[in-house]
Amino acid sequence: MGECPVCAAEVELADDTMAGELLVCEDCGAELEVINTDPVELAEAPSAEEDWGQ
Ligand SMILES: [Zn+2]
């Protein structure tokens, strides 16, 4: 279990989750990057909301 840095909800990690993976907080929908797995450390992923279309 990790903790969402955005809303502090518990985020479930798969047993084979590796550092660098991205996952989505089911509580707030934030995209999170796995910084570390032991201990679990999560950070908000770089925003994907920016406009890539230009
Ligand atoms: Zn969250």
mmCIF file of the protein (N, C-alpha, C, O) and its ligand, coordinates in Angstrom:
data_MODEL
# 
_entry.id   MODEL 
# 
loop_
_entity.id 
_entity.type 
_entity.pdbx_number_of_molecules 
1 polymer     1 
2 non-polymer 1 
# 
_entity_poly.entity_id                      1 
_entity_poly.type                           'polypeptide(L)' 
_entity_poly.nstd_linkage                   no 
_entity_poly.nstd_monomer                   no 
_entity_poly.pdbx_seq_one_letter_code       MGECPVCAAEVELADDTMAGELLVCEDCGAELEVINTDPVELAEAPSAEEDWGQ 
_entity_poly.pdbx_seq_one_letter_code_can   MGECPVCAAEVELADDTMAGELLVCEDCGAELEVINTDPVELAEAPSAEEDWGQ 
_entity_poly.pdbx_strand_id                 A 
# 
loop_
_entity_poly_seq.entity_id 
_entity_poly_seq.num 
_entity_poly_seq.mon_id 
_entity_poly_seq.hetero 
1 1  MET n 
1 2  GLY n 
1 3  GLU n 
1 4  CYS n 
1 5  PRO n 
1 6  VAL n 
1 7  CYS n 
1 8  ALA n 
1 9  ALA n 
1 10 GLU n 
1 11 VAL n 
1 12 GLU n 
1 13 LEU n 
1 14 ALA n 
1 15 ASP n 
1 16 ASP n 
1 17 THR n 
1 18 MET n 
1 19 ALA n 
1 20 GLY n 
1 21 GLU n 
1 22 LEU n 
1 23 LEU n 
1 24 VAL n 
1 25 CYS n 
1 26 GLU n 
1 27 ASP n 
1 28 CYS n 
1 29 GLY n 
1 30 ALA n 
1 31 GLU n 
1 32 LEU n 
1 33 GLU n 
1 34 VAL n 
1 35 ILE n 
1 36 ASN n 
1 37 THR n 
1 38 ASP n 
1 39 PRO n 
1 40 VAL n 
1 41 GLU n 
1 42 LEU n 
1 43 ALA n 
1 44 GLU n 
1 45 ALA n 
1 46 PRO n 
1 47 SER n 
1 48 ALA n 
1 49 GLU n 
1 50 GLU n 
1 51 ASP n 
1 52 TRP n 
1 53 GLY n 
1 54 GLN n 
# 
loop_
_struct_asym.id 
_struct_asym.entity_id 
A 1 
B 2 
# 
loop_
_chem_comp.id 
_chem_comp.type 
_chem_comp.mon_nstd_flag 
ALA 'L-peptide linking' y 
ASN 'L-peptide linking' y 
ASP 'L-peptide linking' y 
CYS 'L-peptide linking' y 
GLN 'L-peptide linking' y 
GLU 'L-peptide linking' y 
GLY 'peptide linking'   y 
ILE 'L-peptide linking' y 
LEU 'L-peptide linking' y 
MET 'L-peptide linking' y 
PRO 'L-peptide linking' y 
SER 'L-peptide linking' y 
THR 'L-peptide linking' y 
TRP 'L-peptide linking' y 
VAL 'L-peptide linking' y 
ZN  non-polymer         . 
# 
_pdbx_entity_nonpoly.entity_id   2 
_pdbx_entity_nonpoly.name        ? 
_pdbx_entity_nonpoly.comp_id     ZN 
# 
_pdbx_nonpoly_scheme.asym_id         B 
_pdbx_nonpoly_scheme.entity_id       2 
_pdbx_nonpoly_scheme.mon_id          ZN 
_pdbx_nonpoly_scheme.ndb_seq_num     1 
_pdbx_nonpoly_scheme.pdb_seq_num     101 
_pdbx_nonpoly_scheme.auth_seq_num    101 
_pdbx_nonpoly_scheme.pdb_mon_id      ZN 
_pdbx_nonpoly_scheme.auth_mon_id     ZN 
_pdbx_nonpoly_scheme.pdb_strand_id   A 
_pdbx_nonpoly_scheme.pdb_ins_code    . 
# 
loop_
_atom_site.group_PDB 
_atom_site.id 
_atom_site.type_symbol 
_atom_site.label_atom_id 
_atom_site.label_alt_id 
_atom_site.label_comp_id 
_atom_site.label_asym_id 
_atom_site.label_entity_id 
_atom_site.label_seq_id 
_atom_site.pdbx_PDB_ins_code 
_atom_site.Cartn_x 
_atom_site.Cartn_y 
_atom_site.Cartn_z 
_atom_site.occupancy 
_atom_site.B_iso_or_equiv 
_atom_site.pdbx_formal_charge 
_atom_site.auth_seq_id 
_atom_site.auth_comp_id 
_atom_site.auth_asym_id 
_atom_site.auth_atom_id 
_atom_site.pdbx_PDB_model_num 
ATOM   1   N  N  . MET A 1 1  ? 0.834   -1.207 0.000   1.00 0.00 ? 1   MET A N  1 
ATOM   2   C  CA . MET A 1 1  ? 0.000   0.000  0.000   1.00 0.00 ? 1   MET A CA 1 
ATOM   3   C  C  . MET A 1 1  ? 0.871   1.259  0.000   1.00 0.00 ? 1   MET A C  1 
ATOM   4   O  O  . MET A 1 1  ? 1.839   1.377  0.751   1.00 0.00 ? 1   MET A O  1 
ATOM   5   N  N  . GLY A 1 2  ? 0.498   2.161  -0.842  1.00 0.00 ? 2   GLY A N  1 
ATOM   6   C  CA . GLY A 1 2  ? 1.148   3.450  -0.809  1.00 0.00 ? 2   GLY A CA 1 
ATOM   7   C  C  . GLY A 1 2  ? 0.107   4.506  -0.486  1.00 0.00 ? 2   GLY A C  1 
ATOM   8   O  O  . GLY A 1 2  ? -1.088  4.225  -0.395  1.00 0.00 ? 2   GLY A O  1 
ATOM   9   N  N  . GLU A 1 3  ? 0.585   5.709  -0.317  1.00 0.00 ? 3   GLU A N  1 
ATOM   10  C  CA . GLU A 1 3  ? -0.342  6.786  -0.015  1.00 0.00 ? 3   GLU A CA 1 
ATOM   11  C  C  . GLU A 1 3  ? -0.315  7.804  -1.131  1.00 0.00 ? 3   GLU A C  1 
ATOM   12  O  O  . GLU A 1 3  ? 0.752   8.265  -1.537  1.00 0.00 ? 3   GLU A O  1 
ATOM   13  N  N  . CYS A 1 4  ? -1.479  8.153  -1.623  1.00 0.00 ? 4   CYS A N  1 
ATOM   14  C  CA . CYS A 1 4  ? -1.578  9.145  -2.679  1.00 0.00 ? 4   CYS A CA 1 
ATOM   15  C  C  . CYS A 1 4  ? -1.105  10.499 -2.155  1.00 0.00 ? 4   CYS A C  1 
ATOM   16  O  O  . CYS A 1 4  ? -1.636  10.986 -1.157  1.00 0.00 ? 4   CYS A O  1 
ATOM   17  N  N  . PRO A 1 5  ? -0.127  11.111 -2.802  1.00 0.00 ? 5   PRO A N  1 
ATOM   18  C  CA . PRO A 1 5  ? 0.384   12.406 -2.332  1.00 0.00 ? 5   PRO A CA 1 
ATOM   19  C  C  . PRO A 1 5  ? -0.600  13.541 -2.588  1.00 0.00 ? 5   PRO A C  1 
ATOM   20  O  O  . PRO A 1 5  ? -0.426  14.647 -2.075  1.00 0.00 ? 5   PRO A O  1 
ATOM   21  N  N  . VAL A 1 6  ? -1.617  13.272 -3.368  1.00 0.00 ? 6   VAL A N  1 
ATOM   22  C  CA . VAL A 1 6  ? -2.578  14.325 -3.697  1.00 0.00 ? 6   VAL A CA 1 
ATOM   23  C  C  . VAL A 1 6  ? -3.730  14.340 -2.699  1.00 0.00 ? 6   VAL A C  1 
ATOM   24  O  O  . VAL A 1 6  ? -4.083  15.391 -2.164  1.00 0.00 ? 6   VAL A O  1 
ATOM   25  N  N  . CYS A 1 7  ? -4.311  13.171 -2.453  1.00 0.00 ? 7   CYS A N  1 
ATOM   26  C  CA . CYS A 1 7  ? -5.506  13.143 -1.601  1.00 0.00 ? 7   CYS A CA 1 
ATOM   27  C  C  . CYS A 1 7  ? -5.323  12.275 -0.361  1.00 0.00 ? 7   CYS A C  1 
ATOM   28  O  O  . CYS A 1 7  ? -6.236  12.154 0.456   1.00 0.00 ? 7   CYS A O  1 
ATOM   29  N  N  . ALA A 1 8  ? -4.127  11.662 -0.220  1.00 0.00 ? 8   ALA A N  1 
ATOM   30  C  CA . ALA A 1 8  ? -3.794  10.876 0.965   1.00 0.00 ? 8   ALA A CA 1 
ATOM   31  C  C  . ALA A 1 8  ? -4.576  9.576  1.067   1.00 0.00 ? 8   ALA A C  1 
ATOM   32  O  O  . ALA A 1 8  ? -4.574  8.934  2.117   1.00 0.00 ? 8   ALA A O  1 
ATOM   33  N  N  . ALA A 1 9  ? -5.237  9.185  0.003   1.00 0.00 ? 9   ALA A N  1 
ATOM   34  C  CA . ALA A 1 9  ? -5.912  7.899  0.004   1.00 0.00 ? 9   ALA A CA 1 
ATOM   35  C  C  . ALA A 1 9  ? -4.883  6.783  -0.111  1.00 0.00 ? 9   ALA A C  1 
ATOM   36  O  O  . ALA A 1 9  ? -3.773  6.985  -0.602  1.00 0.00 ? 9   ALA A O  1 
ATOM   37  N  N  . GLU A 1 10 ? -5.273  5.616  0.347   1.00 0.00 ? 10  GLU A N  1 
ATOM   38  C  CA . GLU A 1 10 ? -4.387  4.472  0.177   1.00 0.00 ? 10  GLU A CA 1 
ATOM   39  C  C  . GLU A 1 10 ? -4.483  3.963  -1.251  1.00 0.00 ? 10  GLU A C  1 
ATOM   40  O  O  . GLU A 1 10 ? -5.571  3.775  -1.796  1.00 0.00 ? 10  GLU A O  1 
ATOM   41  N  N  . VAL A 1 11 ? -3.322  3.747  -1.836  1.00 0.00 ? 11  VAL A N  1 
ATOM   42  C  CA . VAL A 1 11 ? -3.267  3.275  -3.210  1.00 0.00 ? 11  VAL A CA 1 
ATOM   43  C  C  . VAL A 1 11 ? -2.669  1.881  -3.208  1.00 0.00 ? 11  VAL A C  1 
ATOM   44  O  O  . VAL A 1 11 ? -1.604  1.643  -2.638  1.00 0.00 ? 11  VAL A O  1 
ATOM   45  N  N  . GLU A 1 12 ? -3.366  0.972  -3.850  1.00 0.00 ? 12  GLU A N  1 
ATOM   46  C  CA . GLU A 1 12 ? -2.903  -0.399 -3.860  1.00 0.00 ? 12  GLU A CA 1 
ATOM   47  C  C  . GLU A 1 12 ? -1.890  -0.621 -4.968  1.00 0.00 ? 12  GLU A C  1 
ATOM   48  O  O  . GLU A 1 12 ? -2.112  -0.239 -6.117  1.00 0.00 ? 12  GLU A O  1 
ATOM   49  N  N  . LEU A 1 13 ? -0.785  -1.237 -4.612  1.00 0.00 ? 13  LEU A N  1 
ATOM   50  C  CA . LEU A 1 13 ? 0.233   -1.545 -5.610  1.00 0.00 ? 13  LEU A CA 1 
ATOM   51  C  C  . LEU A 1 13 ? 0.277   -3.050 -5.841  1.00 0.00 ? 13  LEU A C  1 
ATOM   52  O  O  . LEU A 1 13 ? 0.169   -3.839 -4.902  1.00 0.00 ? 13  LEU A O  1 
ATOM   53  N  N  . ALA A 1 14 ? 0.434   -3.429 -7.081  1.00 0.00 ? 14  ALA A N  1 
ATOM   54  C  CA . ALA A 1 14 ? 0.606   -4.841 -7.380  1.00 0.00 ? 14  ALA A CA 1 
ATOM   55  C  C  . ALA A 1 14 ? 1.935   -5.328 -6.819  1.00 0.00 ? 14  ALA A C  1 
ATOM   56  O  O  . ALA A 1 14 ? 2.864   -4.547 -6.613  1.00 0.00 ? 14  ALA A O  1 
ATOM   57  N  N  . ASP A 1 15 ? 2.009   -6.625 -6.579  1.00 0.00 ? 15  ASP A N  1 
ATOM   58  C  CA . ASP A 1 15 ? 3.227   -7.185 -5.997  1.00 0.00 ? 15  ASP A CA 1 
ATOM   59  C  C  . ASP A 1 15 ? 4.446   -6.960 -6.882  1.00 0.00 ? 15  ASP A C  1 
ATOM   60  O  O  . ASP A 1 15 ? 5.575   -6.860 -6.402  1.00 0.00 ? 15  ASP A O  1 
ATOM   61  N  N  . ASP A 1 16 ? 4.195   -6.886 -8.170  1.00 0.00 ? 16  ASP A N  1 
ATOM   62  C  CA . ASP A 1 16 ? 5.324   -6.750 -9.093  1.00 0.00 ? 16  ASP A CA 1 
ATOM   63  C  C  . ASP A 1 16 ? 5.513   -5.315 -9.578  1.00 0.00 ? 16  ASP A C  1 
ATOM   64  O  O  . ASP A 1 16 ? 6.175   -5.068 -10.586 1.00 0.00 ? 16  ASP A O  1 
ATOM   65  N  N  . THR A 1 17 ? 4.929   -4.388 -8.854  1.00 0.00 ? 17  THR A N  1 
ATOM   66  C  CA . THR A 1 17 ? 5.118   -2.991 -9.227  1.00 0.00 ? 17  THR A CA 1 
ATOM   67  C  C  . THR A 1 17 ? 6.589   -2.596 -9.096  1.00 0.00 ? 17  THR A C  1 
ATOM   68  O  O  . THR A 1 17 ? 7.262   -2.943 -8.125  1.00 0.00 ? 17  THR A O  1 
ATOM   69  N  N  . MET A 1 18 ? 7.058   -1.875 -10.082 1.00 0.00 ? 18  MET A N  1 
ATOM   70  C  CA . MET A 1 18 ? 8.459   -1.453 -10.049 1.00 0.00 ? 18  MET A CA 1 
ATOM   71  C  C  . MET A 1 18 ? 8.550   0.069  -10.030 1.00 0.00 ? 18  MET A C  1 
ATOM   72  O  O  . MET A 1 18 ? 7.652   0.769  -10.497 1.00 0.00 ? 18  MET A O  1 
ATOM   73  N  N  . ALA A 1 19 ? 9.642   0.556  -9.487  1.00 0.00 ? 19  ALA A N  1 
ATOM   74  C  CA . ALA A 1 19 ? 9.860   1.997  -9.470  1.00 0.00 ? 19  ALA A CA 1 
ATOM   75  C  C  . ALA A 1 19 ? 9.830   2.529  -10.898 1.00 0.00 ? 19  ALA A C  1 
ATOM   76  O  O  . ALA A 1 19 ? 10.361  1.913  -11.822 1.00 0.00 ? 19  ALA A O  1 
ATOM   77  N  N  . GLY A 1 20 ? 9.210   3.661  -11.049 1.00 0.00 ? 20  GLY A N  1 
ATOM   78  C  CA . GLY A 1 20 ? 9.119   4.266  -12.369 1.00 0.00 ? 20  GLY A CA 1 
ATOM   79  C  C  . GLY A 1 20 ? 7.790   4.012  -13.049 1.00 0.00 ? 20  GLY A C  1 
ATOM   80  O  O  . GLY A 1 20 ? 7.466   4.642  -14.056 1.00 0.00 ? 20  GLY A O  1 
ATOM   81  N  N  . GLU A 1 21 ? 7.018   3.081  -12.494 1.00 0.00 ? 21  GLU A N  1 
ATOM   82  C  CA . GLU A 1 21 ? 5.712   2.805  -13.088 1.00 0.00 ? 21  GLU A CA 1 
ATOM   83  C  C  . GLU A 1 21 ? 4.737   3.934  -12.761 1.00 0.00 ? 21  GLU A C  1 
ATOM   84  O  O  . GLU A 1 21 ? 4.871   4.646  -11.766 1.00 0.00 ? 21  GLU A O  1 
ATOM   85  N  N  . LEU A 1 22 ? 3.772   4.060  -13.630 1.00 0.00 ? 22  LEU A N  1 
ATOM   86  C  CA . LEU A 1 22 ? 2.724   5.034  -13.404 1.00 0.00 ? 22  LEU A CA 1 
ATOM   87  C  C  . LEU A 1 22 ? 1.449   4.313  -13.016 1.00 0.00 ? 22  LEU A C  1 
ATOM   88  O  O  . LEU A 1 22 ? 1.138   3.240  -13.534 1.00 0.00 ? 22  LEU A O  1 
ATOM   89  N  N  . LEU A 1 23 ? 0.730   4.911  -12.111 1.00 0.00 ? 23  LEU A N  1 
ATOM   90  C  CA . LEU A 1 23 ? -0.577  4.366  -11.780 1.00 0.00 ? 23  LEU A CA 1 
ATOM   91  C  C  . LEU A 1 23 ? -1.510  5.522  -11.479 1.00 0.00 ? 23  LEU A C  1 
ATOM   92  O  O  . LEU A 1 23 ? -1.088  6.666  -11.314 1.00 0.00 ? 23  LEU A O  1 
ATOM   93  N  N  . VAL A 1 24 ? -2.779  5.193  -11.414 1.00 0.00 ? 24  VAL A N  1 
ATOM   94  C  CA . VAL A 1 24 ? -3.770  6.234  -11.207 1.00 0.00 ? 24  VAL A CA 1 
ATOM   95  C  C  . VAL A 1 24 ? -4.454  6.014  -9.871  1.00 0.00 ? 24  VAL A C  1 
ATOM   96  O  O  . VAL A 1 24 ? -4.908  4.912  -9.562  1.00 0.00 ? 24  VAL A O  1 
ATOM   97  N  N  . CYS A 1 25 ? -4.520  7.064  -9.095  1.00 0.00 ? 25  CYS A N  1 
ATOM   98  C  CA . CYS A 1 25 ? -5.243  6.998  -7.833  1.00 0.00 ? 25  CYS A CA 1 
ATOM   99  C  C  . CYS A 1 25 ? -6.725  6.852  -8.127  1.00 0.00 ? 25  CYS A C  1 
ATOM   100 O  O  . CYS A 1 25 ? -7.315  7.674  -8.827  1.00 0.00 ? 25  CYS A O  1 
ATOM   101 N  N  . GLU A 1 26 ? -7.324  5.791  -7.583  1.00 0.00 ? 26  GLU A N  1 
ATOM   102 C  CA . GLU A 1 26 ? -8.724  5.558  -7.871  1.00 0.00 ? 26  GLU A CA 1 
ATOM   103 C  C  . GLU A 1 26 ? -9.614  6.535  -7.113  1.00 0.00 ? 26  GLU A C  1 
ATOM   104 O  O  . GLU A 1 26 ? -10.794 6.689  -7.427  1.00 0.00 ? 26  GLU A O  1 
ATOM   105 N  N  . ASP A 1 27 ? -9.045  7.178  -6.130  1.00 0.00 ? 27  ASP A N  1 
ATOM   106 C  CA . ASP A 1 27 ? -9.835  8.094  -5.323  1.00 0.00 ? 27  ASP A CA 1 
ATOM   107 C  C  . ASP A 1 27 ? -9.981  9.460  -5.980  1.00 0.00 ? 27  ASP A C  1 
ATOM   108 O  O  . ASP A 1 27 ? -11.086 9.994  -6.080  1.00 0.00 ? 27  ASP A O  1 
ATOM   109 N  N  . CYS A 1 28 ? -8.863  10.020 -6.429  1.00 0.00 ? 28  CYS A N  1 
ATOM   110 C  CA . CYS A 1 28 ? -8.919  11.376 -6.970  1.00 0.00 ? 28  CYS A CA 1 
ATOM   111 C  C  . CYS A 1 28 ? -8.560  11.424 -8.458  1.00 0.00 ? 28  CYS A C  1 
ATOM   112 O  O  . CYS A 1 28 ? -8.689  12.463 -9.104  1.00 0.00 ? 28  CYS A O  1 
ATOM   113 N  N  . GLY A 1 29 ? -8.113  10.295 -8.985  1.00 0.00 ? 29  GLY A N  1 
ATOM   114 C  CA . GLY A 1 29 ? -7.824  10.253 -10.413 1.00 0.00 ? 29  GLY A CA 1 
ATOM   115 C  C  . GLY A 1 29 ? -6.471  10.801 -10.795 1.00 0.00 ? 29  GLY A C  1 
ATOM   116 O  O  . GLY A 1 29 ? -6.147  10.882 -11.980 1.00 0.00 ? 29  GLY A O  1 
ATOM   117 N  N  . ALA A 1 30 ? -5.678  11.177 -9.815  1.00 0.00 ? 30  ALA A N  1 
ATOM   118 C  CA . ALA A 1 30 ? -4.363  11.731 -10.111 1.00 0.00 ? 30  ALA A CA 1 
ATOM   119 C  C  . ALA A 1 30 ? -3.444  10.647 -10.667 1.00 0.00 ? 30  ALA A C  1 
ATOM   120 O  O  . ALA A 1 30 ? -3.507  9.491  -10.248 1.00 0.00 ? 30  ALA A O  1 
ATOM   121 N  N  . GLU A 1 31 ? -2.603  11.027 -11.601 1.00 0.00 ? 31  GLU A N  1 
ATOM   122 C  CA . GLU A 1 31 ? -1.620  10.097 -12.134 1.00 0.00 ? 31  GLU A CA 1 
ATOM   123 C  C  . GLU A 1 31 ? -0.401  10.132 -11.228 1.00 0.00 ? 31  GLU A C  1 
ATOM   124 O  O  . GLU A 1 31 ? 0.155   11.195 -10.954 1.00 0.00 ? 31  GLU A O  1 
ATOM   125 N  N  . LEU A 1 32 ? 0.001   8.968  -10.771 1.00 0.00 ? 32  LEU A N  1 
ATOM   126 C  CA . LEU A 1 32 ? 1.079   8.891  -9.796  1.00 0.00 ? 32  LEU A CA 1 
ATOM   127 C  C  . LEU A 1 32 ? 2.243   8.088  -10.339 1.00 0.00 ? 32  LEU A C  1 
ATOM   128 O  O  . LEU A 1 32 ? 2.058   7.110  -11.064 1.00 0.00 ? 32  LEU A O  1 
ATOM   129 N  N  . GLU A 1 33 ? 3.426   8.506  -9.987  1.00 0.00 ? 33  GLU A N  1 
ATOM   130 C  CA . GLU A 1 33 ? 4.616   7.755  -10.374 1.00 0.00 ? 33  GLU A CA 1 
ATOM   131 C  C  . GLU A 1 33 ? 5.172   7.059  -9.144  1.00 0.00 ? 33  GLU A C  1 
ATOM   132 O  O  . GLU A 1 33 ? 5.269   7.641  -8.063  1.00 0.00 ? 33  GLU A O  1 
ATOM   133 N  N  . VAL A 1 34 ? 5.530   5.806  -9.338  1.00 0.00 ? 34  VAL A N  1 
ATOM   134 C  CA . VAL A 1 34 ? 6.141   5.055  -8.249  1.00 0.00 ? 34  VAL A CA 1 
ATOM   135 C  C  . VAL A 1 34 ? 7.612   5.453  -8.181  1.00 0.00 ? 34  VAL A C  1 
ATOM   136 O  O  . VAL A 1 34 ? 8.393   5.146  -9.082  1.00 0.00 ? 34  VAL A O  1 
ATOM   137 N  N  . ILE A 1 35 ? 7.973   6.130  -7.113  1.00 0.00 ? 35  ILE A N  1 
ATOM   138 C  CA . ILE A 1 35 ? 9.358   6.555  -6.933  1.00 0.00 ? 35  ILE A CA 1 
ATOM   139 C  C  . ILE A 1 35 ? 10.175  5.420  -6.346  1.00 0.00 ? 35  ILE A C  1 
ATOM   140 O  O  . ILE A 1 35 ? 11.324  5.200  -6.730  1.00 0.00 ? 35  ILE A O  1 
ATOM   141 N  N  . ASN A 1 36 ? 9.576   4.714  -5.423  1.00 0.00 ? 36  ASN A N  1 
ATOM   142 C  CA . ASN A 1 36 ? 10.274  3.663  -4.716  1.00 0.00 ? 36  ASN A CA 1 
ATOM   143 C  C  . ASN A 1 36 ? 9.236   2.631  -4.272  1.00 0.00 ? 36  ASN A C  1 
ATOM   144 O  O  . ASN A 1 36 ? 8.072   2.968  -4.059  1.00 0.00 ? 36  ASN A O  1 
ATOM   145 N  N  . THR A 1 37 ? 9.654   1.398  -4.137  1.00 0.00 ? 37  THR A N  1 
ATOM   146 C  CA . THR A 1 37 ? 8.695   0.366  -3.730  1.00 0.00 ? 37  THR A CA 1 
ATOM   147 C  C  . THR A 1 37 ? 8.948   -0.154 -2.324  1.00 0.00 ? 37  THR A C  1 
ATOM   148 O  O  . THR A 1 37 ? 8.075   -0.792 -1.737  1.00 0.00 ? 37  THR A O  1 
ATOM   149 N  N  . ASP A 1 38 ? 10.123  0.108  -1.779  1.00 0.00 ? 38  ASP A N  1 
ATOM   150 C  CA . ASP A 1 38 ? 10.421  -0.409 -0.440  1.00 0.00 ? 38  ASP A CA 1 
ATOM   151 C  C  . ASP A 1 38 ? 11.279  0.573  0.329   1.00 0.00 ? 38  ASP A C  1 
ATOM   152 O  O  . ASP A 1 38 ? 12.505  0.484  0.264   1.00 0.00 ? 38  ASP A O  1 
ATOM   153 N  N  . PRO A 1 39 ? 10.696  1.490  1.042   1.00 0.00 ? 39  PRO A N  1 
ATOM   154 C  CA . PRO A 1 39 ? 9.254   1.607  1.262   1.00 0.00 ? 39  PRO A CA 1 
ATOM   155 C  C  . PRO A 1 39 ? 8.573   2.268  0.069   1.00 0.00 ? 39  PRO A C  1 
ATOM   156 O  O  . PRO A 1 39 ? 9.217   2.919  -0.753  1.00 0.00 ? 39  PRO A O  1 
ATOM   157 N  N  . VAL A 1 40 ? 7.285   2.089  -0.005  1.00 0.00 ? 40  VAL A N  1 
ATOM   158 C  CA . VAL A 1 40 ? 6.545   2.655  -1.124  1.00 0.00 ? 40  VAL A CA 1 
ATOM   159 C  C  . VAL A 1 40 ? 6.535   4.168  -1.046  1.00 0.00 ? 40  VAL A C  1 
ATOM   160 O  O  . VAL A 1 40 ? 6.208   4.765  -0.021  1.00 0.00 ? 40  VAL A O  1 
ATOM   161 N  N  . GLU A 1 41 ? 6.903   4.761  -2.160  1.00 0.00 ? 41  GLU A N  1 
ATOM   162 C  CA . GLU A 1 41 ? 6.923   6.209  -2.240  1.00 0.00 ? 41  GLU A CA 1 
ATOM   163 C  C  . GLU A 1 41 ? 6.295   6.616  -3.559  1.00 0.00 ? 41  GLU A C  1 
ATOM   164 O  O  . GLU A 1 41 ? 6.730   6.188  -4.628  1.00 0.00 ? 41  GLU A O  1 
ATOM   165 N  N  . LEU A 1 42 ? 5.283   7.434  -3.473  1.00 0.00 ? 42  LEU A N  1 
ATOM   166 C  CA . LEU A 1 42 ? 4.571   7.852  -4.677  1.00 0.00 ? 42  LEU A CA 1 
ATOM   167 C  C  . LEU A 1 42 ? 4.671   9.359  -4.848  1.00 0.00 ? 42  LEU A C  1 
ATOM   168 O  O  . LEU A 1 42 ? 4.708   10.102 -3.867  1.00 0.00 ? 42  LEU A O  1 
ATOM   169 N  N  . ALA A 1 43 ? 4.713   9.801  -6.083  1.00 0.00 ? 43  ALA A N  1 
ATOM   170 C  CA . ALA A 1 43 ? 4.717   11.223 -6.363  1.00 0.00 ? 43  ALA A CA 1 
ATOM   171 C  C  . ALA A 1 43 ? 3.735   11.487 -7.494  1.00 0.00 ? 43  ALA A C  1 
ATOM   172 O  O  . ALA A 1 43 ? 3.450   10.614 -8.313  1.00 0.00 ? 43  ALA A O  1 
ATOM   173 N  N  . GLU A 1 44 ? 3.236   12.687 -7.515  1.00 0.00 ? 44  GLU A N  1 
ATOM   174 C  CA . GLU A 1 44 ? 2.339   13.048 -8.597  1.00 0.00 ? 44  GLU A CA 1 
ATOM   175 C  C  . GLU A 1 44 ? 3.138   13.057 -9.901  1.00 0.00 ? 44  GLU A C  1 
ATOM   176 O  O  . GLU A 1 44 ? 4.190   13.690 -9.987  1.00 0.00 ? 44  GLU A O  1 
ATOM   177 N  N  . ALA A 1 45 ? 2.642   12.365 -10.892 1.00 0.00 ? 45  ALA A N  1 
ATOM   178 C  CA . ALA A 1 45 ? 3.358   12.273 -12.158 1.00 0.00 ? 45  ALA A CA 1 
ATOM   179 C  C  . ALA A 1 45 ? 3.348   13.624 -12.853 1.00 0.00 ? 45  ALA A C  1 
ATOM   180 O  O  . ALA A 1 45 ? 2.438   14.429 -12.655 1.00 0.00 ? 45  ALA A O  1 
ATOM   181 N  N  . PRO A 1 46 ? 4.364   13.865 -13.669 1.00 0.00 ? 46  PRO A N  1 
ATOM   182 C  CA . PRO A 1 46 ? 4.371   15.103 -14.454 1.00 0.00 ? 46  PRO A CA 1 
ATOM   183 C  C  . PRO A 1 46 ? 3.059   15.220 -15.224 1.00 0.00 ? 46  PRO A C  1 
ATOM   184 O  O  . PRO A 1 46 ? 2.557   14.245 -15.782 1.00 0.00 ? 46  PRO A O  1 
ATOM   185 N  N  . SER A 1 47 ? 2.542   16.383 -15.240 1.00 0.00 ? 47  SER A N  1 
ATOM   186 C  CA . SER A 1 47 ? 1.201   16.571 -15.785 1.00 0.00 ? 47  SER A CA 1 
ATOM   187 C  C  . SER A 1 47 ? 1.100   16.129 -17.237 1.00 0.00 ? 47  SER A C  1 
ATOM   188 O  O  . SER A 1 47 ? 1.928   16.478 -18.079 1.00 0.00 ? 47  SER A O  1 
ATOM   189 N  N  . ALA A 1 48 ? 0.062   15.353 -17.500 1.00 0.00 ? 48  ALA A N  1 
ATOM   190 C  CA . ALA A 1 48 ? -0.216  14.938 -18.873 1.00 0.00 ? 48  ALA A CA 1 
ATOM   191 C  C  . ALA A 1 48 ? -1.315  15.818 -19.445 1.00 0.00 ? 48  ALA A C  1 
ATOM   192 O  O  . ALA A 1 48 ? -1.807  15.583 -20.548 1.00 0.00 ? 48  ALA A O  1 
ATOM   193 N  N  . GLU A 1 49 ? -1.688  16.823 -18.686 1.00 0.00 ? 49  GLU A N  1 
ATOM   194 C  CA . GLU A 1 49 ? -2.812  17.652 -19.116 1.00 0.00 ? 49  GLU A CA 1 
ATOM   195 C  C  . GLU A 1 49 ? -2.363  18.805 -20.018 1.00 0.00 ? 49  GLU A C  1 
ATOM   196 O  O  . GLU A 1 49 ? -3.179  19.530 -20.588 1.00 0.00 ? 49  GLU A O  1 
ATOM   197 N  N  . GLU A 1 50 ? -1.072  18.944 -20.124 1.00 0.00 ? 50  GLU A N  1 
ATOM   198 C  CA . GLU A 1 50 ? -0.597  20.035 -20.976 1.00 0.00 ? 50  GLU A CA 1 
ATOM   199 C  C  . GLU A 1 50 ? -0.936  19.767 -22.433 1.00 0.00 ? 50  GLU A C  1 
ATOM   200 O  O  . GLU A 1 50 ? -1.130  18.628 -22.858 1.00 0.00 ? 50  GLU A O  1 
ATOM   201 N  N  . ASP A 1 51 ? -0.997  20.820 -23.148 1.00 0.00 ? 51  ASP A N  1 
ATOM   202 C  CA . ASP A 1 51 ? -1.443  20.712 -24.531 1.00 0.00 ? 51  ASP A CA 1 
ATOM   203 C  C  . ASP A 1 51 ? -0.279  20.250 -25.426 1.00 0.00 ? 51  ASP A C  1 
ATOM   204 O  O  . ASP A 1 51 ? 0.668   20.992 -25.686 1.00 0.00 ? 51  ASP A O  1 
ATOM   205 N  N  . TRP A 1 52 ? -0.390  19.010 -25.877 1.00 0.00 ? 52  TRP A N  1 
ATOM   206 C  CA . TRP A 1 52 ? 0.671   18.453 -26.693 1.00 0.00 ? 52  TRP A CA 1 
ATOM   207 C  C  . TRP A 1 52 ? 0.447   18.765 -28.171 1.00 0.00 ? 52  TRP A C  1 
ATOM   208 O  O  . TRP A 1 52 ? 1.299   18.476 -29.011 1.00 0.00 ? 52  TRP A O  1 
ATOM   209 N  N  . GLY A 1 53 ? -0.680  19.343 -28.472 1.00 0.00 ? 53  GLY A N  1 
ATOM   210 C  CA . GLY A 1 53 ? -1.097  19.395 -29.873 1.00 0.00 ? 53  GLY A CA 1 
ATOM   211 C  C  . GLY A 1 53 ? -0.498  20.506 -30.710 1.00 0.00 ? 53  GLY A C  1 
ATOM   212 O  O  . GLY A 1 53 ? -0.932  20.735 -31.839 1.00 0.00 ? 53  GLY A O  1 
ATOM   213 N  N  . GLN A 1 54 ? 0.499   21.203 -30.170 1.00 0.00 ? 54  GLN A N  1 
ATOM   214 C  CA . GLN A 1 54 ? 0.949   22.368 -30.938 1.00 0.00 ? 54  GLN A CA 1 
ATOM   215 C  C  . GLN A 1 54 ? 2.302   22.166 -31.602 1.00 0.00 ? 54  GLN A C  1 
ATOM   216 O  O  . GLN A 1 54 ? 2.798   23.067 -32.278 1.00 0.00 ? 54  GLN A O  1 
HETATM 217 ZN ZN . ZN  B 2 .  ? -5.553  10.451 -4.768  1.00 0.00 2 101 ZN  A ZN 1 
# 
